[in-house]
Each structure stands twice: as C-alpha cells, then as structure tokens.
Amino acid sequence: MTHMPSTVSRTTVSRADRKALRWPASFSIAKRASASGCSTPGADAADDLTDGQDHGGVMKPDHDPVAAVAYIRAQTEKAFACEPTGDMAFDALGLLLTEVAIPRAIIEDIVAGFELDAKDWRPRSEDDLLRYSYHVAGAVGVAMALVMGIDPADETTLDRASDLGIAFQLANIARDVAEDAAADRCYLPVEWMVELDIPPGQHMHPAFRGRLSVMAKWLSEMAGEYEASARWGARKLGPRSRWAVLAAAGIYGDIAREVRARGDHAWDHRAGTSLFAKLGWVARAGWSVLRRPPQRRISRDGLWTRERHGAAA
C-alpha cells in the first residue's frame, strides 16, 4: 500500500472543507450537511453505482448491483495504488489518499456498506441496524473527520464522528420507510416487526400504520442520542469544520424529529427541513462556534461502537 502522510496540511484541510470529499465522487460539506451529512470522494458515486441510480433518482431496471460492487472494489484498489482509474470520482479518492491518512480498513468498512446493499441485506436485530448504519454512513463520518484534521489515533473522537453518520442514517431510514417499501427494501429490524406483531412485508399496510409510527419513534429517539454524542465530539474540530458539522447535525436531526412529530402521518409526504430552518441551524451553529464549547461531557454509554482498527490499519 502506498505510504500516506499521517498529518493533513492546513492547505489540504482548507481545500477539503471547501470541496469536501464521500468517496468516490466529489462532495461538499454544505451539500452533505443538508443531504446526508458526511461523505468522501467516491462514496456518492459508489452509492449510485450500487443502487443503479444517477445522483439518486429512479433505479435502473436492469441494474446488476453485484457487478457494480466489483467495479467499486477494482477502482478503489487502483486509487490506493495511485493508478489512474478513468473515473473522476475514484481519481479524486486516489488524490485524497495521498494527502490524508485514511486507514485502509475505514475504506473497506465503507465498501462493505455497498456490499450489504448489493445483497439486498436486511437487519434482523437492532444491533444489525446500527452495524449497517455504520457501514453506509458512520464509516464515512470517520473518514470525513480525518479529512477535517482529526488525528487517526484519536479513536474517541472518531467514534463521535461515526455517531454523526449513524444519526443521519437512522433519520434516513425513518423518513424513507415508504420509499424503501416501494423499492422492495426494508431496513426495520425483523425483531421489531415481531415485537409489534407486524407480518413480513406488511408494515406499510394502513392497518399497521400506528405500529409503524412506534418504530419511527424508536428510530428518531436513537438518532437523537447519536446526534447528541456527535455534537459533543465536534468540539475537537477546527472552527470552520465544527460550524459545518453542527449545522448538519441540526438540519438532519430535524428530519428525524419531524418524522416523530407527524406520527401516523409521517409518510404522507417526504419529511424535510425548510430553507428557513436550515438557515436557522447555520446561524445557531455559527454562534456555537463563537462561544466557549460546552463543558458537560455527553456520555456514549450504551451506544453502538465500531470495531477499532487503529491508526496503522
């Protein structure tokens, strides 16, 4: 594996903050703040490749997700070897890897998320749900924290970065229950369905809407716990990055809070955050950066924790 520097220059971090990088496709912190919160070059593009989409959108009918993941793996290998990939998104990943010490294991964790989607994997337990959320979003949060200048050896802060991605993904799942069902996908744990006596594949049936809203409440409450943890962890970031992360946490957290507030009507139309509310979070986040960081520690006790790979992984 090509040696990568263990520190990020001020110039590199500044460029990353402006353009940001979920791998393989260039992304912006501001965009991810209002979209999914965090990303590295290539991740958005890989997401579309796995799902057979173009910048989200409608899934292609003849899409082969297994072949797409094989392509992602091959291009990622080239990026790590500093070889041209012929794909701008993966070339951006290769450039990033020469400037930021993102452990190979973190990138592998992200690819594992694409593989889960390609296999049409569904969670059986709450632990499965959180592990999936880590692979598709939490690991990206870890990579972004490294891009923002967090020391790869600072596992405690990287856990908080993972929490941010997990919070975003839990909000995603709560918001997109109806859309996922239409695409024959379900990320609600089987054990939750059994507990609430909802037959397999019937969670969108009107007769079970009240029980479905209970699961949305659980998801929203979990998202809030991980959001709170991530907010405390953001104190380790530089002012500009902390501003972006705190704004993103509030904007995306509002989606989970809206789903919970709507109750049985959560999926009548897609939950979102208004422009006014987004600007409000940007302003509040900026004010938080100017003030002294909160001193009361927010504990991670009871939260799911990623496998520690170590700085040299």
N, C-alpha and C positions, 0 to 999 in steps of 0.2 A: 504494500500500500504506500502511496506517495506520502512523504512526510508533510505535515501541515503545521504551521506555526501555532504555538499554544496561546498566543495573545492576539488581540484584534487591535489594529492601529486606529487612532482617532479618526483618520480619514475614512477608513473602511467602515467603521461603525456609522459615521455620518451618512455615507452613501447608502448603507443598508437601511438606515432609518428613513431615508427619502424614498428609496425604491422598494425596500423590503424584499425579502426573498422567500411561500410554501413550495417546496421543490417538486416536479420540475417545471415551473413557469414563473416568470417574474410576478411579484405581487406587491401590494403596498400595505404598509401598516394601517393606513387610514381605511383602505378598502376592506382589509380583514377585520378591522375594528367594527365595521358595520355589517360585515358579511359573516365570517365565521371566527374572526378574532385573531388567528395566527396562521402562518404558512411559511414555506421555504421555496426557493426556485424549483420548479418541477412538480410540487405537490398538487397544485390546482390542475395542471395539465395531466398528471398521472390520474387524478381523480376522474377527469373527463374520459380518459382512455379506458379506465376500468369500467365506468358506468355506460360507456358508449354515448357520451354527450358532447356537445360543443358549448363550452362556457355555461355549464348547467343545461338547461333546455330539455327537449324531448329525447328520450333514449332511442338509439337506432335499433330497428327490429332485428337485424341480422348480426348484431354485435357479438363478438367472441371474447368474453372477459378473461378467460384463461390465457389466450394468446396476447391480450393486452398486458397482462401482468408479466408475462415472459419478456415482452418488449421493454417494459419498465425496468426489469432486472438487468437486461442486457445493456440498456442505455446508462443505468446507474453504475454498472461496472466500468464502462468507458469513462464516465465522469470521474470516478475515483482514480482511474489510471491517467487522468489528464489527457485523454484522447478526444478528438473531435467526434461529436455524435451525429451531426447533421440535423439536430433538433435544437432550436434556440433555447428551449426551456432547460434541457439537460446540459447544454453547454454552459448556461448560467449557473447550474448546480456545480459543474466542474470548476468554474471560476470561483465560486463561493468557497469551495472546499480547499482551494489554495490559500485562502485568506483567513478562514475561521476554523478553529479546531473543533469540528463537529465529529464526535466519535462515530466510527462506522456502525456500531451497534444501534445508535439512535436512528440512523438512516434505515437500517434493517427493520427496526420497530415500525417505522412509517410504512415501508413496503409491505410488512405483514398485515397492516390495515387494509391495503388494497387487495391482498390475497383473500382476506376474510370476505370482503365484498364480492370478489370474483366467485367465491364458493357459495354465495347466497347464504352465508352463515347467519344463524340466529341465536341469540343468547338464551340459555336455559335458566341461569340464576342472575341475581343482582351483581355478583362478582364478575360473571361473564360480561354483563352490560358495561361495567366500569373498565374491564380489561379492553373491550372493543373500543370504548370511548378514548382510552389512552392511545391505542394504536392509530386511530384515524384523526385524532386531534391533540391529545396530550403530548405525544412524542413531537409533534410539530411545535407545540409550545416550548418544549425543551430546546429544540433546535433554534427557535427564534430567540430564546433567552441567551444562547451562546452568541448568536449574531449581534445581539444588543450589548455584548461585552461581559456577560457573567462568566466567571471562572469555571471551566469544566469540572474542577474538583469540588465546587460548591454544590454538593448534591442536595443540600437542604433547600436552597433557593431554586434549584432545578425541579425539585418536587413541587414547589409552589407554581412554577411555570406549567408543569404538567397539569396541575389542578385547574389552571385557567382554560386550557384546551378541553379538559373533561367537562367543565361547566358549560362551555359553548356547545359541546356535542350533546349533552343532556337536554339543553334548551332546544337544539335542533330536532332531537327525537320527539320531544313533547309537541313541538309545533307541527312536525311533518307526519304525524301518525296517519292522517287521511291520504296524503300524497304517497307515502310508502305503501299503504294498503292497495292503492290503485296500481302500483307497480309490482304487486305481489311480494312486498317486503314487510318485515315486522321486526322491530328492534326492542319490543317489550318482552321482558323475560317470561319464559314459559311458566315459571313458578309463580309469578304474579297472576298470570291468567288462571292458573289452577286455584290459587287462593281466593280469587274473586269469582270463581265458577263461570268463566267465560270460555265457551267451546273454541277449539282451534280454528283460526281463520274467521271468527265471527265478531271480533272486537269492534268493528265499525257498524254492526247492526244496531239500529235505533234502540232496540230493547236493552242493549248493554251500554248505552251512552253514559248513564250515571256511573257505572263501574269503571268505564274508560276514563272518565274525568277524575276518578280517585287515583288512577295510575299517573295521570298527568300531574296531579298534585304531588305525588311522591317524587316524580322526576324534577319538578320545579323546586321542591324543597332541597333535594340533593344538589341541584345546580347552584342554589343559593349558598350551600355550605362550601362547595368548591370555589365559588366566586369569592367568598369572604377570605378563604385561605390565600387565594391568588393575589388579592388586593394587599394583604399584609406582606407577601413576598415581593411585591413591586417596589418596595422601599429600597431594595438593593440596586435598582436600575438608575441610570442617569436621568436627569430631569426630562429630556425630550421623550425618551422611551417610556418612562413612568407615566407621563401625560397620556401617551397613546394607549398604553395598557389599561390604565384606569378608566379612560373614556370607553374603550372597547368593552371592558367588564360591565360597565353600567348600561351601555347600549344593548348588549346581548343579554344581559341579565334581565332587562325589561321584557324581552320576548318570553322568557320563562315565567316571569311574574304576570304577564298578560294572559298567557295560556291558563295559568292557575285561576286568575280572576274571572275568566269567562265561564269556567265550569263546564256544563254540558254543551255550551255553545262555542267551545274553544276552536272547533274546526269548521265552523260555518263559513269563515273566510280566513285567509292566512294571517296569522299574528305577525306583527311587525312593530317597528319603532318609528314614530313620526320624525320628520326633519326637525321640528321644533324640539322634540325630546332629545334627539341626537345632539343638537347644538347645546342643549342644556347640560348634557353629560360632558361634552367637550369643555364647557366653561367650568363646571364643577371639578373636573379632573385637573384643569389648569390651576385652579385655586388651591387644590390639594397639594400640588407640586410646590407651590409658593410657600405653603405653610410648613410647619415642622411635622415630620412624619409621625403617625400615631405611635404611641409608646406601648400601649397594651397589646401584648402578643396574642394573635389569633392561633389557637392550637389546631394541629392537624390530627389530633387523636381521633381514631375511628374512621378516618378517610382511607380510601384505597391508595396503596403506594406502589409505584412502578418498581420493576427489578433494577437494582443498581448495577450499572455497567462499569463505572469507574472512568476516570479521565483518560486512561490509556487504552480503552476498549476500541 
